[in-house]
Amino acid sequence: MVTDTNTVRQAVILAGGQATRLRPYTDDRPKAMIPVAERTILDWQLDWLAAQGIEHVVVSCGYRADVLQDHLGGHSYPMKIEVAAESEPLGRGGALRFAADHLPSRGHRWLALNGDVLTRFPLEEMVERHVTAAAMATIALAQYRTTWGIATLDDHDRIVGFVQSPRLPYWINGGIYVFEPDVIPLLPEKGDHEDTTFPQLAVDKRLAAYKINGYWRGVDTIKDVNEATEEVSRLGW
């Protein structure tokens, strides 16, 4: 079944990872609870989701779920938030399937995003792309930005300058997805959807892409935390 309206009102946030590369930040909290510009990644995500019309969010968690639950319980948000705590690690695909079982409208389209993503773009554009493509799932793609400086050369291979961390003509998985309800039984009970579900949907030509036209950053390292803090502050979120 493909939902025929260009809307999405429910979302899942995957917030269960331990994020060892972000220690010591994650010694006592899950990755989604890391502060960026004095607010948690999770709170920035919830702000964006609320502004895009999301009314119900299921937060899937595992590692240090107590910290996340305490935080959500101590704040008010403009949507209903439910916590789905895994009793054992399920992998990202398993966590998606587990959290989807807690969505209020099982027969309706839903959004999912990784708990380490900061973004701002018009969600309605992504949903429109999803509907137009008659997709079972649509992946938001972010333009790849290298962490290295790139040397520019002339016709004689003389270096004429450098460009620091340019965007390259490649697109990577941005960790944000629009799903039709029928995708749920296709997700693994344990494991990664990128190894199973997405390759099969690609073969079936039911997997679409949406190129993000706006801000996006994945927060995977301490350097990312510092750079994201500077960017968010500069953008005036």
PASE-720344 format. One record per residue (C-alpha): residue number from 0; residue in three letters; y, z, x. Coordinates in steps of 0.25 Angstrom, whole numbers, plus 5000, padded with zeros to 4 digits. Layout:
residues N
(rec NUM,"Ala",(Y,Z,X)) ...
This chain:
residues 237
(rec 0,"Met",(5000,5000,5000)) (rec 1,"Val",(5014,4996,5005)) (rec 2,"Thr",(5026,5004,4999)) (rec 3,"Asp",(5035,4993,4993)) (rec 4,"Thr",(5048,5001,4994)) (rec 5,"Asn",(5057,5001,5007)) (rec 6,"Thr",(5057,5016,5008)) (rec 7,"Val",(5050,5028,5015)) (rec 8,"Arg",(5052,5042,5011)) (rec 9,"Gln",(5042,5050,5019)) (rec 10,"Ala",(5039,5051,5034)) (rec 11,"Val",(5030,5058,5044)) (rec 12,"Ile",(5035,5063,5057)) (rec 13,"Leu",(5024,5065,5068)) (rec 14,"Ala",(5028,5077,5076)) (rec 15,"Gly",(5015,5082,5081)) (rec 16,"Gly",(5015,5078,5096)) (rec 17,"Gln",(5015,5088,5108)) (rec 18,"Ala",(5024,5078,5116)) (rec 19,"Thr",(5020,5083,5130)) (rec 20,"Arg",(5030,5074,5137)) (rec 21,"Leu",(5041,5082,5130)) (rec 22,"Arg",(5037,5096,5136)) (rec 23,"Pro",(5043,5106,5137)) (rec 24,"Tyr",(5050,5102,5124)) (rec 25,"Thr",(5037,5101,5116)) (rec 26,"Asp",(5031,5114,5122)) (rec 27,"Asp",(5034,5121,5109)) (rec 28,"Arg",(5037,5110,5099)) (rec 29,"Pro",(5033,5096,5094)) (rec 30,"Lys",(5040,5084,5099)) (rec 31,"Ala",(5047,5082,5086)) (rec 32,"Met",(5054,5096,5088)) (rec 33,"Ile",(5061,5092,5101)) (rec 34,"Pro",(5076,5093,5101)) (rec 35,"Val",(5084,5081,5102)) (rec 36,"Ala",(5099,5083,5101)) (rec 37,"Glu",(5097,5097,5096)) (rec 38,"Arg",(5088,5093,5085)) (rec 39,"Thr",(5073,5090,5084)) (rec 40,"Ile",(5067,5076,5084)) (rec 41,"Leu",(5061,5080,5071)) (rec 42,"Asp",(5074,5083,5065)) (rec 43,"Trp",(5081,5070,5070)) (rec 44,"Gln",(5069,5063,5063)) (rec 45,"Leu",(5070,5070,5050)) (rec 46,"Asp",(5085,5067,5050)) (rec 47,"Trp",(5082,5052,5051)) (rec 48,"Leu",(5071,5052,5041)) (rec 49,"Ala",(5080,5059,5031)) (rec 50,"Ala",(5091,5049,5033)) (rec 51,"Gln",(5081,5038,5031)) (rec 52,"Gly",(5076,5044,5017)) (rec 53,"Ile",(5064,5051,5021)) (rec 54,"Glu",(5061,5062,5011)) (rec 55,"His",(5048,5068,5016)) (rec 56,"Val",(5043,5070,5031)) (rec 57,"Val",(5029,5075,5035)) (rec 58,"Val",(5030,5080,5050)) (rec 59,"Ser",(5017,5079,5056)) (rec 60,"Cys",(5015,5090,5067)) (rec 61,"Gly",(5005,5096,5076)) (rec 62,"Tyr",(5009,5102,5089)) (rec 63,"Arg",(5019,5114,5087)) (rec 64,"Ala",(5019,5111,5072)) (rec 65,"Asp",(5025,5125,5070)) (rec 66,"Val",(5038,5122,5077)) (rec 67,"Leu",(5040,5109,5069)) (rec 68,"Gln",(5037,5117,5056)) (rec 69,"Asp",(5046,5128,5059)) (rec 70,"His",(5057,5118,5062)) (rec 71,"Leu",(5056,5111,5050)) (rec 72,"Gly",(5055,5123,5042)) (rec 73,"Gly",(5068,5128,5047)) (rec 74,"His",(5076,5116,5044)) (rec 75,"Ser",(5079,5108,5031)) (rec 76,"Tyr",(5078,5093,5030)) (rec 77,"Pro",(5082,5083,5020)) (rec 78,"Met",(5067,5079,5017)) (rec 79,"Lys",(5054,5086,5014)) (rec 80,"Ile",(5046,5089,5027)) (rec 81,"Glu",(5032,5092,5028)) (rec 82,"Val",(5024,5096,5041)) (rec 83,"Ala",(5010,5091,5043)) (rec 84,"Ala",(5004,5099,5054)) (rec 85,"Glu",(4991,5093,5061)) (rec 86,"Ser",(4980,5103,5063)) (rec 87,"Glu",(4975,5094,5075)) (rec 88,"Pro",(4982,5082,5083)) (rec 89,"Leu",(4980,5070,5075)) (rec 90,"Gly",(4987,5059,5084)) (rec 91,"Arg",(4999,5052,5079)) (rec 92,"Gly",(4991,5043,5069)) (rec 93,"Gly",(4984,5055,5064)) (rec 94,"Ala",(4997,5063,5062)) (rec 95,"Leu",(5003,5052,5054)) (rec 96,"Arg",(4991,5051,5045)) (rec 97,"Phe",(4991,5067,5043)) (rec 98,"Ala",(5005,5067,5040)) (rec 99,"Ala",(5005,5056,5031)) (rec 100,"Asp",(4995,5064,5022)) (rec 101,"His",(5007,5073,5020)) (rec 102,"Leu",(5017,5063,5015)) (rec 103,"Pro",(5021,5065,5001)) (rec 104,"Ser",(5020,5051,4996)) (rec 105,"Arg",(5007,5045,5002)) (rec 106,"Gly",(5008,5032,4995)) (rec 107,"His",(5022,5029,5001)) (rec 108,"Arg",(5027,5024,5014)) (rec 109,"Trp",(5030,5033,5025)) (rec 110,"Leu",(5037,5034,5039)) (rec 111,"Ala",(5032,5041,5051)) (rec 112,"Leu",(5038,5044,5064)) (rec 113,"Asn",(5035,5051,5077)) (rec 114,"Gly",(5041,5064,5080)) (rec 115,"Asp",(5047,5060,5093)) (rec 116,"Val",(5056,5049,5088)) (rec 117,"Leu",(5071,5049,5086)) (rec 118,"Thr",(5076,5037,5078)) (rec 119,"Arg",(5087,5032,5069)) (rec 120,"Phe",(5085,5019,5061)) (rec 121,"Pro",(5086,5014,5046)) (rec 122,"Leu",(5072,5018,5041)) (rec 123,"Glu",(5074,5008,5029)) (rec 124,"Glu",(5074,4997,5039)) (rec 125,"Met",(5060,5001,5045)) (rec 126,"Val",(5054,5002,5031)) (rec 127,"Glu",(5060,4989,5027)) (rec 128,"Arg",(5053,4982,5039)) (rec 129,"His",(5040,4990,5035)) (rec 130,"Val",(5041,4985,5021)) (rec 131,"Thr",(5044,4970,5024)) (rec 132,"Ala",(5033,4970,5034)) (rec 133,"Ala",(5023,4975,5024)) (rec 134,"Ala",(5018,4985,5034)) (rec 135,"Met",(5009,4996,5034)) (rec 136,"Ala",(5016,5003,5045)) (rec 137,"Thr",(5029,5000,5052)) (rec 138,"Ile",(5033,5005,5066)) (rec 139,"Ala",(5047,5007,5071)) (rec 140,"Leu",(5049,5001,5084)) (rec 141,"Ala",(5059,5006,5095)) (rec 142,"Gln",(5064,4996,5106)) (rec 143,"Tyr",(5058,5001,5119)) (rec 144,"Arg",(5068,5007,5129)) (rec 145,"Thr",(5063,5009,5143)) (rec 146,"Thr",(5067,5021,5150)) (rec 147,"Trp",(5069,5014,5163)) (rec 148,"Gly",(5081,5007,5168)) (rec 149,"Ile",(5079,4991,5168)) (rec 150,"Ala",(5085,4983,5180)) (rec 151,"Thr",(5091,4970,5176)) (rec 152,"Leu",(5090,4958,5186)) (rec 153,"Asp",(5097,4945,5188)) (rec 154,"Asp",(5090,4932,5191)) (rec 155,"His",(5087,4935,5205)) (rec 156,"Asp",(5081,4949,5202)) (rec 157,"Arg",(5093,4957,5207)) (rec 158,"Ile",(5096,4969,5199)) (rec 159,"Val",(5109,4968,5191)) (rec 160,"Gly",(5108,4981,5183)) (rec 161,"Phe",(5100,4991,5176)) (rec 162,"Val",(5098,4995,5161)) (rec 163,"Gln",(5094,5009,5158)) (rec 164,"Ser",(5083,5011,5148)) (rec 165,"Pro",(5085,4998,5140)) (rec 166,"Arg",(5078,4994,5127)) (rec 167,"Leu",(5067,4983,5130)) (rec 168,"Pro",(5062,4972,5120)) (rec 169,"Tyr",(5050,4981,5116)) (rec 170,"Trp",(5048,4989,5104)) (rec 171,"Ile",(5040,5002,5103)) (rec 172,"Asn",(5034,5011,5092)) (rec 173,"Gly",(5045,5020,5088)) (rec 174,"Gly",(5036,5030,5081)) (rec 175,"Ile",(5042,5027,5067)) (rec 176,"Tyr",(5033,5021,5056)) (rec 177,"Val",(5034,5017,5042)) (rec 178,"Phe",(5020,5018,5035)) (rec 179,"Glu",(5014,5013,5022)) (rec 180,"Pro",(5005,5024,5015)) (rec 181,"Asp",(4993,5015,5017)) (rec 182,"Val",(4994,5017,5032)) (rec 183,"Ile",(4989,5032,5031)) (rec 184,"Pro",(4974,5029,5031)) (rec 185,"Leu",(4976,5020,5043)) (rec 186,"Leu",(4981,5031,5052)) (rec 187,"Pro",(4971,5038,5060)) (rec 188,"Glu",(4967,5052,5057)) (rec 189,"Lys",(4968,5055,5072)) (rec 190,"Gly",(4975,5047,5082)) (rec 191,"Asp",(4986,5037,5084)) (rec 192,"His",(4991,5027,5074)) (rec 193,"Glu",(4996,5018,5085)) (rec 194,"Asp",(4982,5016,5090)) (rec 195,"Thr",(4975,5014,5076)) (rec 196,"Thr",(4984,5011,5064)) (rec 197,"Phe",(4995,5003,5070)) (rec 198,"Pro",(4986,4993,5077)) (rec 199,"Gln",(4978,4990,5065)) (rec 200,"Leu",(4991,4989,5056)) (rec 201,"Ala",(4996,4979,5067)) (rec 202,"Val",(4983,4971,5066)) (rec 203,"Asp",(4985,4971,5051)) (rec 204,"Lys",(4999,4967,5052)) (rec 205,"Arg",(5004,4979,5044)) (rec 206,"Leu",(5012,4985,5056)) (rec 207,"Ala",(5027,4982,5056)) (rec 208,"Ala",(5038,4985,5066)) (rec 209,"Tyr",(5052,4990,5064)) (rec 210,"Lys",(5062,4989,5076)) (rec 211,"Ile",(5071,5002,5076)) (rec 212,"Asn",(5085,4998,5075)) (rec 213,"Gly",(5091,5011,5078)) (rec 214,"Tyr",(5089,5024,5087)) (rec 215,"Trp",(5075,5027,5092)) (rec 216,"Arg",(5070,5036,5103)) (rec 217,"Gly",(5056,5042,5105)) (rec 218,"Val",(5056,5056,5111)) (rec 219,"Asp",(5045,5057,5121)) (rec 220,"Thr",(5051,5063,5134)) (rec 221,"Ile",(5061,5074,5138)) (rec 222,"Lys",(5070,5062,5142)) (rec 223,"Asp",(5069,5056,5128)) (rec 224,"Val",(5073,5070,5122)) (rec 225,"Asn",(5086,5070,5131)) (rec 226,"Glu",(5089,5055,5128)) (rec 227,"Ala",(5087,5057,5113)) (rec 228,"Thr",(5096,5069,5113)) (rec 229,"Glu",(5107,5061,5120)) (rec 230,"Glu",(5105,5049,5110)) (rec 231,"Val",(5105,5057,5097)) (rec 232,"Ser",(5117,5065,5102)) (rec 233,"Arg",(5124,5052,5105)) (rec 234,"Leu",(5120,5045,5092)) (rec 235,"Gly",(5125,5057,5084)) (rec 236,"Trp",(5113,5060,5076)) 
